[in-house]
Amino acid sequence: MSDDLDIDPDAVDIGDGLKCAEGQSAVAVVGVDVEDQRVKVYTPTGEYTVNRWVSMDLFSVHRPNEAIQTDADRERWLNETLPRAYTCRDGERQQMDYALDEAGNVQRVVRA
């Protein structure tokens, strides 16, 4: 772990907010890679996207989301916050949900 980071990578979790001290718009964390000290982030403005990993050293303000404690909380937050995703199977449009796999990675799965 680098001493250069203003935030603790081990403390960052899905649903938390991150912000630069310079006042750039805040982003929501949708994925965490502690080992490589990077996060997947989302903003509704499109400044960053869900599928983009960015270095944690871009941020210096960490706002934990105290309402999120369990994987079920994380999945609920992802599905309520992120844009809806769809796929087409057998000519039918099906909605996808965000879910966490056993390793804690965010996946999109077809709604049952």
All heavy atoms as an XYZ file, in Angstrom:
881
protein
N       0.837     -1.174      0.000
C       0.000      0.000      0.000
C       0.884      1.239      0.000
O       1.854      1.326      0.716
C      -0.902     -0.039      1.233
C      -2.065      0.875      1.105
S      -3.409      0.639      2.303
C      -2.781     -0.339      3.582
N       0.502      2.197     -0.819
C       1.294      3.409     -0.960
C       0.968      4.421      0.128
O      -0.176      4.596      0.513
C       1.006      4.031     -2.330
O       1.587      5.296     -2.403
N       1.981      5.104      0.615
C       1.774      6.155      1.600
C       1.324      7.453      0.940
O       0.980      8.407      1.608
C       3.062      6.412      2.394
C       3.418      5.228      3.275
O       2.498      4.513      3.708
O       4.619      5.021      3.511
N       1.342      7.488     -0.394
C       0.966      8.691     -1.121
C      -0.544      8.915     -1.170
O      -0.998     10.004     -1.452
C       1.497      8.640     -2.555
C       3.013      8.588     -2.599
O       3.645      9.107     -1.658
O       3.549      8.016     -3.548
N      -1.336      7.872     -0.937
C      -2.779      8.010     -1.021
C      -3.335      8.779      0.163
O      -2.930      8.575      1.302
C      -3.454      6.631     -1.072
C      -3.300      5.842     -2.362
C      -3.945      4.471     -2.211
C      -3.900      6.579     -3.536
N      -4.289      9.662     -0.117
C      -4.969     10.399      0.941
C      -6.060      9.569      1.593
O      -6.499      9.872      2.683
C      -5.591     11.685      0.383
C      -4.534     12.705     -0.007
O      -3.445     12.683      0.593
O      -4.802     13.508     -0.912
N      -6.538      8.540      0.883
C      -7.608      7.693      1.419
C      -7.081      6.287      1.631
O      -6.091      5.886      1.026
C      -8.826      7.672      0.475
C      -8.438      7.157     -0.909
C      -9.473      9.042      0.374
C      -9.601      6.975     -1.851
N      -7.738      5.540      2.501
C      -7.339      4.170      2.806
C      -8.041      3.217      1.839
O      -9.265      3.058      1.921
C      -7.717      3.846      4.250
C      -7.397      2.420      4.648
O      -6.795      1.679      3.833
O      -7.747      2.036      5.770
N      -7.314      2.565      0.926
C      -7.956      1.663     -0.044
C      -8.769      0.549      0.618
O      -9.779      0.119      0.072
C      -6.781      1.076     -0.828
C      -5.677      2.055     -0.657
C      -5.868      2.656      0.710
N      -8.337      0.093      1.783
C      -9.071     -0.969      2.475
C     -10.421     -0.491      3.004
O     -11.298     -1.296      3.289
C      -8.242     -1.522      3.629
C      -7.026     -2.295      3.137
O      -7.175     -3.074      2.187
O      -5.939     -2.093      3.691
N     -10.599      0.805      3.147
C     -11.842      1.344      3.693
C     -12.870      1.673      2.615
O     -14.040      1.865      2.915
C     -11.543      2.590      4.518
N     -12.450      1.730      1.355
C     -13.358      2.092      0.275
C     -14.243      0.904     -0.085
O     -13.776     -0.216     -0.200
C     -12.570      2.576     -0.959
C     -13.509      2.884     -2.112
C     -11.739      3.791     -0.613
N     -15.554      1.168     -0.258
C     -16.504      0.108     -0.545
C     -17.505      0.584     -1.594
O     -17.658      1.783     -1.824
C     -17.245     -0.274      0.739
C     -17.959     -1.615      0.647
O     -17.839     -2.311     -0.377
O     -18.666     -1.963      1.611
N     -18.194     -0.355     -2.202
C     -19.252     -0.047     -3.161
C     -20.283      0.855     -2.493
O     -20.677      0.632     -1.354
C     -19.900     -1.347     -3.675
C     -18.915     -2.089     -4.580
C     -21.225     -1.085     -4.384
C     -19.369     -3.465     -4.999
N     -20.696      1.877     -3.210
C     -21.693      2.812     -2.700
C     -21.104      4.036     -2.039
O     -21.799      5.013     -1.796
N     -19.818      4.003     -1.742
C     -19.162      5.167     -1.138
C     -18.992      6.264     -2.169
O     -19.004      6.024     -3.375
C     -17.772      4.791     -0.602
C     -17.811      3.894      0.615
O     -18.918      3.630      1.130
O     -16.738      3.457      1.047
N     -18.798      7.468     -1.683
C     -18.505      8.589     -2.557
C     -17.031      8.930     -2.485
O     -16.406      8.827     -1.435
N     -16.460      9.326     -3.613
C     -15.084      9.796     -3.674
C     -15.087     11.151     -4.362
O     -15.896     11.404     -5.246
C     -14.192      8.832     -4.455
C     -13.965      7.453     -3.860
C     -13.125      6.607     -4.819
C     -13.284      7.543     -2.511
N     -14.164     11.998     -3.957
C     -14.108     13.336     -4.515
C     -12.675     13.826     -4.480
O     -11.889     13.431     -3.618
C     -15.008     14.241     -3.678
C     -15.184     15.630     -4.182
C     -16.204     16.353     -3.317
C     -16.199     17.822     -3.614
N     -17.147     18.551     -2.806
N     -12.329     14.683     -5.401
C     -11.016     15.326     -5.401
C     -11.100     16.569     -4.527
O     -12.122     17.245     -4.476
C     -10.614     15.743     -6.811
S     -10.465     14.373     -7.953
N     -10.038     16.874     -3.850
C     -10.013     18.051     -2.987
C     -10.209     19.336     -3.786
O     -10.692     20.327     -3.261
C      -8.707     18.110     -2.211
N      -9.847     19.305     -5.068
C      -9.963     20.499     -5.902
C     -11.407     20.845     -6.227
O     -11.678     21.828     -6.906
C      -9.180     20.325     -7.210
C      -7.685     20.217     -7.026
C      -7.255     18.820     -6.590
O      -7.813     17.815     -7.078
O      -6.372     18.736     -5.734
N     -12.354     20.013     -5.802
C     -13.760     20.329     -5.992
C     -14.403     19.731     -7.222
O     -15.519     20.088     -7.561
N     -13.729     18.824     -7.913
C     -14.376     18.167     -9.038
C     -15.572     17.377     -8.535
O     -15.662     17.055     -7.363
C     -13.391     17.246     -9.756
C     -12.279     17.987    -10.455
C     -11.319     17.038    -11.156
O     -11.488     15.832    -11.116
N     -10.318     17.591    -11.799
N     -16.482     17.069     -9.456
C     -17.713     16.408     -9.035
C     -17.431     15.071     -8.367
O     -16.491     14.365     -8.719
C     -18.637     16.204    -10.236
O     -18.015     15.398    -11.202
N     -18.251     14.742     -7.402
C     -18.105     13.491     -6.664
C     -18.528     12.317     -7.538
O     -19.354     12.462     -8.431
C     -18.949     13.529     -5.401
N     -17.944     11.164     -7.292
C     -18.287      9.943     -8.004
C     -18.706      8.886     -6.996
O     -18.363      8.957     -5.820
C     -17.087      9.416     -8.841
C     -16.712     10.404     -9.924
C     -15.889      9.097     -7.973
N     -19.477      7.913     -7.458
C     -19.880      6.797     -6.620
C     -19.054      5.582     -7.005
O     -18.822      5.317     -8.185
C     -21.363      6.505     -6.807
N     -18.623      4.833     -6.011
C     -17.800      3.641     -6.233
C     -18.709      2.464     -6.581
O     -19.652      2.161     -5.854
C     -16.969      3.319     -4.973
C     -16.199      2.019     -5.152
C     -16.035      4.470     -4.645
N     -18.402      1.797     -7.700
C     -19.166      0.617     -8.092
C     -18.297     -0.635     -8.169
O     -18.784     -1.713     -8.476
C     -19.925      0.841     -9.423
C     -20.952      1.946     -9.266
C     -18.977      1.134    -10.557
N     -17.016     -0.508     -7.870
C     -16.112     -1.645     -7.834
C     -14.810     -1.222     -7.181
O     -14.394     -0.077     -7.318
N     -14.183     -2.134     -6.441
C     -12.952     -1.816     -5.714
C     -11.907     -2.888     -6.001
O     -12.193     -4.077     -5.924
C     -13.202     -1.742     -4.188
C     -11.918     -1.424     -3.448
C     -14.285     -0.735     -3.856
N     -10.701     -2.454     -6.335
C      -9.553     -3.342     -6.517
C      -8.469     -2.827     -5.573
O      -7.682     -1.967     -5.927
C      -9.086     -3.309     -7.973
C      -7.875     -4.208     -8.238
O      -7.284     -4.738     -7.268
O      -7.517     -4.365     -9.409
N      -8.471     -3.345     -4.350
C      -7.549     -2.862     -3.318
C      -6.101     -3.145     -3.706
O      -5.216     -2.314     -3.507
C      -7.883     -3.487     -1.950
C      -6.842     -3.115     -0.911
C      -9.259     -3.044     -1.488
N      -5.863     -4.318     -4.282
C      -4.493     -4.711     -4.611
C      -3.829     -3.712     -5.565
O      -2.682     -3.321     -5.379
C      -4.490     -6.110     -5.235
C      -3.099     -6.650     -5.466
C      -3.140     -8.098     -5.944
O      -3.903     -8.891     -5.356
O      -2.417     -8.407     -6.893
N      -4.570     -3.285     -6.590
C      -4.023     -2.330     -7.559
C      -4.410     -0.888     -7.238
O      -4.135      0.014     -8.022
C      -4.480     -2.678     -8.972
C      -3.820     -3.950     -9.480
O      -2.690     -4.243     -9.040
O      -4.427     -4.652    -10.300
N      -5.057     -0.684     -6.093
C      -5.458      0.645     -5.616
C      -6.218      1.424     -6.683
O      -5.880      2.543     -7.040
C      -4.247      1.436     -5.124
C      -3.592      0.798     -3.935
C      -2.406      1.585     -3.428
O      -1.914      2.503     -4.042
N      -1.943      1.210     -2.249
N      -7.285      0.786     -7.187
C      -8.108      1.443     -8.181
C      -9.577      1.147     -7.914
O      -9.908      0.201     -7.192
C      -7.715      1.023     -9.596
C      -7.839     -0.452     -9.833
C      -7.260     -0.873    -11.155
N      -7.630     -2.273    -11.384
C      -7.782     -2.805    -12.571
N      -7.602     -2.085    -13.643
N      -8.119     -4.067    -12.693
N     -10.430      1.963     -8.479
C     -11.869      1.816     -8.293
C     -12.569      1.968     -9.635
O     -12.082      2.646    -10.531
C     -12.438      2.863     -7.299
C     -12.033      2.554     -5.879
C     -12.029      4.271     -7.696
N     -13.720      1.304     -9.751
C     -14.630      1.575    -10.851
C     -15.603      2.597    -10.304
O     -16.125      2.443     -9.195
C     -15.395      0.314    -11.267
C     -14.802     -0.391    -12.442
C     -15.712     -1.486    -12.940
C     -14.990     -2.315    -13.970
N     -15.784     -3.446    -14.418
N     -15.843      3.632    -11.081
C     -16.677      4.712    -10.577
C     -17.795      5.050    -11.551
O     -17.734      4.716    -12.729
C     -15.840      5.974    -10.286
C     -14.858      5.711     -9.163
C     -15.109      6.452    -11.528
N     -18.804      5.731    -11.021
C     -19.965      6.124    -11.800
C     -20.388      7.531    -11.415
O     -20.399      7.886    -10.240
C     -21.128      5.166    -11.531
C     -22.440      5.652    -12.077
C     -22.709      5.582    -13.436
C     -23.392      6.205    -11.239
C     -23.902      6.040    -13.945
C     -24.589      6.662    -11.746
C     -24.840      6.583    -13.095
O     -26.023      7.048    -13.597
N     -20.703      8.337    -12.417
C     -21.390      9.610    -12.195
C     -22.481      9.718    -13.243
O     -22.274      9.298    -14.394
C     -20.471     10.841    -12.331
O     -19.986     10.898    -13.665
C     -19.332     10.818    -11.366
N     -23.609     10.261    -12.888
C     -24.669     10.411    -13.890
C     -24.307     11.426    -14.971
O     -24.938     11.466    -16.019
C     -25.872     10.876    -13.068
C     -25.321     11.361    -11.792
C     -24.024     10.665    -11.568
N     -23.276     12.221    -14.756
C     -22.868     13.214    -15.749
C     -22.081     12.594    -16.888
O     -21.855     13.249    -17.902
C     -21.987     14.303    -15.105
O     -20.783     13.692    -14.636
C     -22.702     15.004    -13.972
N     -21.618     11.355    -16.717
C     -20.844     10.700    -17.754
C     -19.369     11.063    -17.715
O     -18.602     10.651    -18.569
N     -18.954     11.839    -16.712
C     -17.539     12.204    -16.585
C     -16.686     10.946    -16.445
O     -15.616     10.833    -17.005
C     -17.358     13.117    -15.386
C     -15.938     13.596    -15.186
C     -15.810     14.524    -13.993
O     -16.831     14.980    -13.475
O     -14.679     14.766    -13.597
N     -17.157     10.027    -15.668
C     -16.556      8.701    -15.556
C     -17.667      7.705    -15.834
O     -18.834      7.998    -15.657
C     -16.006      8.453    -14.141
C     -14.910      9.399    -13.759
C     -15.169     10.496    -12.956
C     -13.602      9.195    -14.192
C     -14.153     11.371    -12.591
C     -12.597     10.063    -13.832
C     -12.875     11.145    -13.034
O     -11.885     11.998    -12.685
N     -17.307      6.517    -16.245
C     -18.331      5.527    -16.550
C     -18.180      4.298    -15.671
O     -17.148      4.088    -15.054
C     -18.263      5.101    -18.025
O     -16.994      4.483    -18.256
C     -18.443      6.273    -18.961
N     -19.216      3.478    -15.647
C     -19.231      2.289    -14.807
C     -18.094      1.338    -15.156
O     -17.513      0.705    -14.300
C     -20.589      1.570    -14.961
C     -20.575      0.235    -14.240
C     -21.710      2.437    -14.430
N     -17.745      1.246    -16.423
C     -16.760      0.261    -16.850
C     -15.337      0.789    -16.880
O     -14.471      0.191    -17.489
C     -17.141     -0.257    -18.236
C     -18.439     -1.008    -18.193
O     -18.668     -1.780    -17.275
N     -19.293     -0.783    -19.151
N     -15.084      1.887    -16.242
C     -13.739      2.457    -16.283
C     -13.080      2.361    -14.910
O     -13.597      2.854    -13.922
C     -13.822      3.920    -16.711
C     -12.474      4.543    -16.833
C     -12.545      5.864    -17.534
N     -11.226      6.486    -17.464
C     -11.014      7.764    -17.552
N     -12.010      8.585    -17.744
N      -9.806      8.246    -17.472
N     -11.904      1.739    -14.866
C     -11.125      1.683    -13.637
C     -10.244      2.917    -13.583
O      -9.621      3.280    -14.575
C     -10.236      0.442    -13.612
C     -10.998     -0.827    -13.380
C     -11.409     -1.712    -14.331
C     -11.423     -1.359    -12.132
N     -12.062     -2.755    -13.741
C     -12.091     -2.569    -12.396
C     -11.312     -0.925    -10.813
C     -12.640     -3.353    -11.385
C     -11.852     -1.714     -9.815
C     -12.511     -2.912    -10.113
N     -10.215      3.569    -12.445
C      -9.341      4.731    -12.275
C      -8.545      4.565    -10.980
O      -8.983      3.898    -10.043
C     -10.127      6.062    -12.249
C     -10.776      6.327    -13.593
C     -11.158      6.073    -11.148
N      -7.405      5.174    -10.942
C      -6.532      5.071     -9.777
C      -7.137      5.796     -8.580
O      -7.689      6.889     -8.722
C      -5.166      5.675    -10.108
O      -4.362      5.701     -8.959
N      -7.012      5.203     -7.411
C      -7.510      5.844     -6.194
C      -6.758      7.126     -5.875
O      -7.265      7.979     -5.164
C      -7.408      4.891     -4.999
C      -8.438      3.813     -4.979
S      -8.358      2.924     -3.413
C      -9.273      1.465     -3.811
N      -5.548      7.270     -6.411
C      -4.786      8.477     -6.069
C      -5.342      9.735     -6.731
O      -4.880     10.837     -6.469
C      -3.288      8.311     -6.353
C      -2.958      8.111     -7.819
O      -3.859      8.244     -8.678
O      -1.789      7.816     -8.106
N      -6.383      9.587     -7.566
C      -7.059     10.757     -8.127
C      -7.970     11.428     -7.104
O      -8.412     12.548     -7.296
C      -7.911     10.352     -9.337
C      -7.172      9.828    -10.555
C      -8.177      9.366    -11.606
C      -6.268     10.911    -11.121
N      -8.254     10.718     -6.020
C      -9.228     11.192     -5.042
C      -8.580     11.420     -3.681
O      -7.656     10.723     -3.304
C     -10.365     10.177     -4.899
C     -10.979      9.811     -6.216
C     -10.646      8.629     -6.856
C     -11.870     10.665     -6.838
C     -11.191      8.303     -8.078
C     -12.430     10.347     -8.063
C     -12.086      9.159     -8.684
N      -9.094     12.382     -2.965
C      -8.559     12.644     -1.626
C      -9.651     12.721     -0.575
O      -9.366     12.761      0.609
C      -7.745     13.937     -1.631
O      -8.528     15.001     -2.108
N     -10.909     12.739     -1.000
C     -12.023     12.801     -0.053
C     -12.839     11.519     -0.199
O     -13.288     11.179     -1.288
C     -12.917     14.030     -0.324
C     -14.075     14.067      0.658
C     -12.100     15.312     -0.244
N     -13.014     10.823      0.912
C     -13.764      9.561      0.944
C     -14.992      9.757      1.814
O     -14.881     10.137      2.968
C     -12.871      8.447      1.511
C     -13.579      7.148      1.702
N     -13.277      6.296      2.726
C     -14.564      6.544      0.993
C     -14.050      5.226      2.652
N     -14.839      5.367      1.606
N     -16.173      9.514      1.242
C     -17.422      9.630      1.997
C     -18.081      8.257      2.061
O     -18.772      7.856      1.123
C     -18.349     10.638      1.324
C     -17.794     12.041      1.393
C     -18.886     13.057      1.127
N     -18.359     14.386      1.358
C     -18.159     15.284      0.411
N     -18.453     15.012     -0.827
N     -17.680     16.468      0.720
N     -17.855      7.541      3.169
C     -18.464      6.205      3.293
C     -19.988      6.283      3.288
O     -20.570      7.254      3.763
C     -17.963      5.712      4.655
C     -16.761      6.541      4.951
C     -17.013      7.873      4.303
N     -20.624      5.274      2.737
C     -22.075      5.153      2.753
C     -22.423      4.198      3.893
O     -22.360      2.989      3.736
C     -22.585      4.628      1.413
C     -24.084      4.606      1.323
O     -24.771      4.624      2.333
N     -24.601      4.551      0.113
N     -22.786      4.741      5.032
C     -23.028      3.937      6.237
C     -24.230      3.009      6.101
O     -24.374      2.058      6.866
C     -23.216      4.858      7.453
C     -22.029      5.773      7.730
C     -20.740      5.031      8.052
O     -20.801      3.888      8.534
O     -19.661      5.602      7.806
N     -25.103      3.267      5.124
C     -26.290      2.423      4.936
C     -25.940      1.093      4.278
O     -26.768      0.190      4.238
C     -27.329      3.167      4.097
N     -24.735      0.970      3.764
C     -24.331     -0.258      3.074
C     -23.379     -1.051      3.958
O     -22.274     -0.609      4.239
C     -23.669      0.078      1.724
C     -24.671      0.795      0.835
C     -23.144     -1.186      1.059
C     -24.113      1.241     -0.488
N     -23.841     -2.218      4.402
C     -23.047     -3.062      5.292
C     -22.844     -4.471      4.756
O     -21.853     -5.109      5.049
C     -23.715     -3.138      6.676
C     -23.901     -1.793      7.349
C     -22.578     -1.130      7.702
O     -21.642     -1.792      8.120
N     -22.499      0.179      7.526
N     -23.810     -4.982      3.982
C     -23.770     -6.373      3.527
C     -23.731     -6.433      1.999
O     -23.979     -5.432      1.319
C     -25.013     -7.147      4.012
O     -26.168     -6.598      3.355
C     -25.182     -7.045      5.522
N     -23.468     -7.623      1.457
C     -23.505     -7.796      0.007
C     -24.901     -7.514     -0.540
O     -25.043     -6.968     -1.633
C     -23.060     -9.201     -0.390
C     -21.542     -9.364     -0.342
O     -20.834     -8.340     -0.238
O     -21.068    -10.508     -0.417
N     -25.938     -7.880      0.205
C     -27.310     -7.595     -0.237
C     -27.518     -6.080     -0.324
O     -28.157     -5.594     -1.271
C     -28.318     -8.225      0.728
N     -26.985     -5.327      0.643
C     -27.063     -3.860      0.592
C     -26.341     -3.329     -0.638
O     -26.818     -2.415     -1.315
C     -26.427     -3.223      1.830
C     -27.146     -3.534      3.124
O     -28.352     -3.859      3.084
O     -26.487     -3.452      4.185
N     -25.165     -3.882     -0.930
C     -24.379     -3.445     -2.085
C     -25.134     -3.699     -3.387
O     -25.217     -2.834     -4.251
C     -23.026     -4.163     -2.100
C     -22.106     -3.728     -0.979
C     -20.802     -4.542     -0.978
N     -20.029     -4.224      0.212
C     -20.150     -4.842      1.387
N     -20.997     -5.844      1.531
N     -19.415     -4.466      2.419
N     -25.704     -4.907     -3.530
C     -26.445     -5.239     -4.741
C     -27.677     -4.347     -4.890
O     -27.970     -3.869     -5.988
C     -26.849     -6.714     -4.734
C     -25.684     -7.642     -4.967
C     -26.065     -9.108     -4.954
O     -27.221     -9.454     -4.578
O     -25.204     -9.936     -5.322
N     -28.398     -4.107     -3.822
C     -29.576     -3.243     -3.856
C     -29.177     -1.831     -4.299
O     -29.808     -1.231     -5.160
C     -30.274     -3.221     -2.492
C     -31.568     -2.449     -2.466
C     -32.359     -2.565     -1.155
N     -31.588     -2.771      0.054
C     -31.366     -3.952      0.630
N     -31.854     -5.056      0.116
N     -30.651     -4.039      1.735
N     -28.089     -1.309     -3.728
C     -27.623      0.031     -4.083
C     -27.239      0.094     -5.560
O     -27.610      1.037     -6.264
C     -26.431      0.435     -3.207
C     -25.935      1.804     -3.530
C     -26.368      2.986     -3.006
C     -24.919      2.140     -4.482
N     -25.688      4.030     -3.578
C     -24.794      3.548     -4.478
C     -24.106      1.403     -5.331
C     -23.887      4.208     -5.295
C     -23.205      2.068     -6.154
C     -23.098      3.455     -6.125
N     -26.504     -0.910     -6.053
C     -26.114     -0.944     -7.457
C     -27.338     -0.923     -8.371
O     -27.391     -0.167     -9.341
C     -25.279     -2.196     -7.747
C     -23.857     -2.211     -7.175
C     -23.296     -3.625     -7.193
C     -22.954     -1.254     -7.938
N     -28.341     -1.742     -8.057
C     -29.531     -1.836     -8.904
C     -30.418     -0.604     -8.818
O     -31.122     -0.280     -9.773
C     -30.316     -3.114     -8.583
C     -29.624     -4.329     -9.150
O     -29.435     -4.440    -10.348
N     -29.204     -5.234     -8.286
N     -30.378      0.104     -7.705
C     -31.164      1.332     -7.573
C     -30.449      2.540     -8.158
O     -31.082      3.519     -8.534
C     -31.481      1.597     -6.097
C     -32.452      0.609     -5.503
C     -32.623      0.782     -3.991
O     -31.933      1.626     -3.385
O     -33.449      0.050     -3.422
N     -29.119      2.495     -8.266
C     -28.333      3.665     -8.645
C     -27.868      3.654    -10.094
O     -27.932      4.676    -10.770
C     -27.095      3.780     -7.722
O     -27.541      3.788     -6.371
C     -26.313      5.043     -8.007
N     -27.397      2.516    -10.564
C     -26.814      2.451    -11.904
C     -27.892      2.378    -12.979
O     -29.006      1.920    -12.728
C     -25.888      1.244    -12.015
C     -24.703      1.240    -11.049
C     -23.844      0.015    -11.290
C     -23.878      2.505    -11.193
N     -27.544      2.813    -14.195
C     -28.516      2.724    -15.299
C     -28.918      1.278    -15.553
O     -28.124      0.365    -15.371
C     -27.739      3.278    -16.498
C     -26.574      4.011    -15.938
C     -26.262      3.385    -14.617
N     -30.153      1.095    -15.961
C     -30.648     -0.244    -16.291
C     -29.854     -0.822    -17.454
O     -29.464     -0.114    -18.366
C     -32.124     -0.192    -16.679
C     -33.015      0.260    -15.565
C     -33.372     -0.938    -14.720
N     -34.211     -0.491    -13.605
C     -34.059     -0.916    -12.383
N     -33.103     -1.777    -12.106
N     -34.833     -0.514    -11.430
N     -29.627     -2.118    -17.387
C     -28.934     -2.824    -18.461
C     -29.888     -3.875    -19.026
O     -30.692     -4.465    -18.292
C     -27.674     -3.491    -17.928
N     -29.804     -4.079    -20.340
C     -30.672     -5.049    -21.005
C     -29.840     -5.911    -21.943
O     -28.771     -5.521    -22.386
C     -31.757     -4.331    -21.818
C     -32.697     -3.519    -20.956
C     -32.428     -2.197    -20.665
C     -33.846     -4.095    -20.425
C     -33.278     -1.440    -19.868
C     -34.705     -3.348    -19.620
C     -34.417     -2.030    -19.352
O     -35.256     -1.300    -18.559
N     -30.370     -7.090    -22.241
C     -29.772     -7.970    -23.239
C     -30.902     -8.523    -24.086
O     -32.075     -8.460    -23.702
C     -28.966     -9.107    -22.578
O     -28.245     -9.805    -23.577
C     -29.850    -10.075    -21.807
N     -30.562     -9.054    -25.208
C     -31.569     -9.641    -26.091
C     -31.283    -11.127    -26.215
O     -30.188    -11.527    -26.629
C     -31.520     -8.958    -27.454
S     -32.898     -9.410    -28.506
N     -32.237    -11.941    -25.811
C     -32.115    -13.395    -25.905
C     -33.341    -13.950    -26.604
O     -34.463    -13.629    -26.224
C     -31.998    -14.026    -24.519
C     -30.656    -13.842    -23.895
C     -30.478    -14.804    -22.753
N     -29.159    -14.588    -22.168
C     -28.818    -15.040    -20.988
N     -29.671    -15.720    -20.253
N     -27.604    -14.825    -20.521
N     -33.098    -14.777    -27.591
C     -34.188    -15.390    -28.356
C     -35.162    -14.335    -28.870
O     -36.381    -14.529    -28.852
C     -34.930    -16.432    -27.510
C     -34.019    -17.547    -27.032
O     -33.114    -17.931    -27.814
O     -34.194    -18.016    -25.899
N     -34.623    -13.190    -29.282
C     -35.445    -12.115    -29.818
C     -36.236    -11.348    -28.779
O     -37.080    -10.517    -29.111
N     -35.977    -11.619    -27.527
C     -36.717    -10.965    -26.449
C     -35.775    -10.096    -25.614
O     -34.697    -10.535    -25.214
C     -37.359    -12.030    -25.545
C     -38.254    -11.472    -24.482
C     -38.890    -12.578    -23.645
O     -39.199    -13.646    -24.209
O     -39.050    -12.373    -22.438
N     -36.184     -8.871    -25.357
C     -35.396     -7.949    -24.529
C     -35.595     -8.303    -23.054
O     -36.726     -8.358    -22.579
C     -35.860     -6.519    -24.795
C     -35.049     -5.484    -24.090
C     -35.552     -4.110    -24.480
N     -34.725     -3.077    -23.915
C     -35.187     -1.967    -23.396
N     -36.481     -1.729    -23.375
N     -34.370     -1.073    -22.902
N     -34.479     -8.562    -22.356
C     -34.554     -8.948    -20.948
C     -33.705     -8.004    -20.105
O     -32.573     -7.669    -20.475
C     -34.062    -10.387    -20.757
C     -34.919    -11.413    -21.446
C     -34.378    -12.816    -21.270
O     -33.178    -13.029    -21.278
N     -35.277    -13.778    -21.132
N     -34.268     -7.616    -18.980
C     -33.542     -6.732    -18.075
C     -32.484     -7.517    -17.309
O     -32.683     -8.674    -16.955
C     -34.499     -6.087    -17.076
C     -33.811     -5.086    -16.188
C     -34.785     -4.303    -15.329
O     -35.946     -4.155    -15.691
N     -34.333     -3.808    -14.209
N     -31.354     -6.850    -17.082
C     -30.276     -7.469    -16.321
C     -30.164     -6.759    -14.972
O     -30.457     -5.568    -14.855
C     -28.965     -7.365    -17.086
C     -29.016     -8.066    -18.424
S     -27.479     -7.930    -19.333
C     -26.502     -9.156    -18.489
N     -29.759     -7.489    -13.965
C     -29.518     -6.934    -12.637
C     -28.033     -6.984    -12.342
O     -27.301     -7.812    -12.888
C     -30.258     -7.742    -11.560
C     -31.752     -7.493    -11.568
O     -32.185     -6.391    -11.959
O     -32.491     -8.409    -11.180
N     -27.594     -6.106    -11.471
C     -26.220     -6.135    -10.983
C     -26.174     -7.064     -9.780
O     -27.039     -7.016     -8.908
C     -25.764     -4.728    -10.587
C     -25.685     -3.794    -11.774
C     -26.760     -2.998    -12.121
C     -24.532     -3.723    -12.549
C     -26.694     -2.150    -13.217
C     -24.463     -2.872    -13.642
C     -25.554     -2.088    -13.972
O     -25.479     -1.257    -15.049
N     -25.164     -7.928     -9.741
C     -24.997     -8.876     -8.640
C     -23.508     -8.997     -8.341
O     -22.665     -8.697     -9.182
C     -25.582    -10.232     -9.010
N     -23.196     -9.442     -7.139
C     -21.807     -9.664     -6.745
C     -21.506    -11.155     -6.823
O     -22.293    -11.976     -6.360
C     -21.565     -9.172     -5.319
C     -21.772     -7.677     -5.073
C     -21.603     -7.358     -3.600
C     -20.806     -6.865     -5.905
N     -20.345    -11.494     -7.400
C     -19.951    -12.896     -7.412
C     -19.262    -13.223     -6.082
O     -19.165    -12.374     -5.197
C     -19.069    -13.234     -8.621
C     -17.729    -12.508     -8.618
O     -17.318    -11.954     -7.577
O     -17.073    -12.508     -9.675
N     -18.792    -14.461     -5.943
C     -18.187    -14.891     -4.674
C     -16.950    -14.099     -4.302
O     -16.612    -13.971     -3.129
C     -17.861    -16.388     -4.740
C     -19.090    -17.265     -4.768
C     -18.751    -18.736     -4.870
O     -17.567    -19.098     -4.786
O     -19.696    -19.526     -5.024
N     -16.262    -13.532     -5.309
C     -15.059    -12.736     -5.044
C     -15.378    -11.263     -4.794
O     -14.486    -10.464     -4.562
C     -14.097    -12.859     -6.219
N     -16.676    -10.907     -4.857
C     -17.067     -9.528     -4.619
C     -17.037     -8.647     -5.853
O     -17.201     -7.431     -5.764
N     -16.855     -9.260     -7.034
C     -16.848     -8.504     -8.283
C     -18.268     -8.272     -8.767
O     -19.131     -9.146     -8.647
C     -16.059     -9.249     -9.364
C     -14.619     -9.448     -8.960
O     -13.947     -8.511     -8.543
N     -14.138    -10.675     -9.061
N     -18.514     -7.110     -9.347
C     -19.833     -6.776     -9.857
C     -20.042     -7.445    -11.211
O     -19.212     -7.338    -12.102
C     -19.993     -5.250     -9.979
C     -21.361     -4.897    -10.572
C     -19.808     -4.576     -8.628
N     -21.155     -8.147    -11.338
C     -21.537     -8.829    -12.571
C     -22.929     -8.367    -12.988
O     -23.715     -7.938    -12.147
C     -21.598    -10.351    -12.341
C     -20.357    -10.942    -11.740
C     -19.189    -10.915    -12.700
O     -19.341    -11.212    -13.863
N     -18.026    -10.526    -12.206
N     -23.232     -8.473    -14.263
C     -24.611     -8.237    -14.715
C     -25.186     -9.590    -15.067
O     -24.605    -10.358    -15.830
C     -24.639     -7.308    -15.925
C     -24.396     -5.878    -15.515
C     -24.688     -4.937    -16.626
N     -23.586     -4.965    -17.576
C     -23.481     -4.134    -18.587
N     -24.387     -3.227    -18.804
N     -22.450     -4.208    -19.397
N     -26.341     -9.888    -14.500
C     -27.002    -11.178    -14.731
C     -28.429    -10.928    -15.196
O     -29.055     -9.925    -14.836
C     -26.998    -12.048    -13.459
C     -25.588    -12.423    -13.049
C     -27.705    -11.350    -12.317
N     -28.947    -11.855    -16.009
C     -30.321    -11.736    -16.482
C     -31.261    -11.951    -15.309
O     -31.101    -12.893    -14.525
C     -30.604    -12.757    -17.615
C     -32.084    -12.726    -18.007
C     -29.726    -12.471    -18.812
N     -32.215    -11.048    -15.192
C     -33.204    -11.129    -14.109
C     -33.979    -12.427    -14.251
O     -34.428    -12.803    -15.328
C     -34.141     -9.927    -14.186
C     -35.198     -9.919    -13.111
C     -36.049     -8.704    -13.229
N     -35.351     -7.602    -12.571
C     -35.876     -6.413    -12.396
N     -37.063     -6.141    -12.852
N     -35.201     -5.479    -11.762
N     -34.136    -13.131    -13.149
C     -34.836    -14.425    -13.162
C     -36.334    -14.250    -13.246
O     -36.902    -13.298    -12.895
C     -34.499    -15.213    -11.895
